[in-house]
Amino acid sequence: MGVSRLPYAALSLKQFLQRQRVLGIYRNMMRTIRKVPDEADRKYLSDWARQEFKRNKNAQDPVKRQCAPLRTPSVCWTEQELC
């Protein structure tokens, strides 16, 4: 019987896909924030986004992973997509 080469803390497929979705949303937000013309607003928005993602980093409940400000039609998930 072979020993698994995966590290003990390897993500399941479901976790991996969820992580990729969240990283994609984060990258998209940062790209969009870079387009804000005012530097002070840009810094405020990027700091806010970074804090929100860090705050929700260890969230386990799929519904709690959704930040209320992110519930816009362009980036909203359904609970089925999170499961």
C-alpha positions in Angstrom: 0.0 0.0 0.0 1.5 3.4 -1.1 1.8 6.4 1.1 0.0 9.5 -0.1 2.3 12.3 -1.3 -0.2 15.0 -0.4 0.6 17.0 2.7 -1.7 16.3 5.7 -3.3 19.7 5.4 -4.1 19.4 1.7 -7.3 21.0 0.6 -10.2 18.9 -0.7 -11.4 19.6 -4.2 -14.3 21.5 -2.9 -12.1 23.6 -0.7 -9.6 24.2 -3.5 -12.3 25.4 -5.9 -13.8 27.7 -3.3 -10.4 29.1 -2.6 -9.8 29.8 -6.3 -13.2 31.6 -6.6 -12.4 33.8 -3.6 -9.0 34.6 -4.9 -10.5 35.5 -8.2 -12.9 37.8 -6.6 -10.1 39.4 -4.6 -8.0 39.9 -7.7 -10.9 41.4 -9.6 -11.7 43.8 -6.8 -8.1 45.0 -6.7 -8.0 45.4 -10.5 -11.2 47.5 -10.3 -9.9 49.5 -7.3 -6.7 50.4 -9.3 -9.0 52.2 -11.8 -10.3 54.7 -9.2 -8.8 58.0 -10.1 -8.4 59.5 -6.6 -5.4 58.1 -4.7 -6.9 58.5 -1.3 -10.0 56.7 -2.3 -8.0 54.0 -4.0 -6.0 53.5 -0.8 -9.1 53.4 1.4 -10.8 50.9 -0.8 -7.8 48.6 -1.1 -7.3 48.7 2.6 -10.9 48.0 3.2 -11.0 45.0 0.8 -7.8 43.6 2.3 -9.2 43.8 5.8 -12.5 42.2 4.9 -10.8 39.3 3.2 -8.4 38.8 6.1 -11.4 39.0 8.6 -13.2 36.3 6.7 -10.1 34.2 6.0 -11.0 31.4 8.4 -14.8 31.4 8.0 -16.2 27.9 7.7 -19.9 28.7 7.3 -20.5 29.3 3.5 -23.1 32.0 4.3 -20.8 33.9 6.6 -18.1 33.9 3.9 -20.2 36.3 2.0 -19.4 39.9 3.0 -22.6 42.0 2.9 -20.9 44.6 0.7 -20.0 41.9 -1.9 -23.7 40.9 -2.4 -24.0 42.8 -5.7 -25.3 41.1 -8.8 -21.9 41.1 -10.4 -20.1 39.1 -7.6 -23.0 37.4 -5.7 -22.9 33.7 -5.1 -25.8 31.4 -4.4 -25.7 29.0 -1.5 -25.6 26.1 -4.0 -22.4 27.4 -5.6 -20.8 27.6 -2.2 -21.6 24.0 -1.2 
